Amino acid sequence: MLTNTEKTYGLISKLLHWLIALAVFGLFGLGLWMVELDYYDSWYQKAPHWHKSLGVLLAVTLLIRSLWRWTNPIPQALASHRRWEVRLARLTHITLYGVLFALVVSGYLISTADGRGIEVFNWFTLPSAGEFFERQEDLAGSIHYWLAISVIALACLHATAALKHHFIDRDGTLRRML
């Protein structure tokens, strides 16, 4: 089934969920690796290009996922879920989306602070909006770093909760997204 029901997630939601998860962890690893490269490394120019291009695709996928989430029913919490678990899950999802969107915006601000657009896999150029404030690249870079750490922490919390439901509570929470 492609769309969500009140009981489970549809194939499109599942694919978007796992695609975003893969992109987030991949971009995190790539980001940590690329900032350690020195000028003479052959990946010094290539890694940021890939990071920016994948980041733009992540932004598009996040928009699609958000639209899909707003136009499809969200499966109801299982009867075994406690009220605080449901509230914490909702808060975590909202925070995760908010931080992901802020992460994408901060990456855009870093990449376009010098007035140049972002070349996305040499397919097209996402134009620059220019510099909005002094030292934009540095400030946005610090914010980007801490947002990335926050996204990984939230994703780990999210995964830990899913594993807790699967192995300790032995309910169908994790299976609904697999």
Summary of the structure (lengths in Angstrom):
residues: 178
radius of gyration: 18.4
end to end distance: 13.1
largest distance: 57.7
contacts: 469
relative contact order: 0.13
helix: 65%
strand: 3%
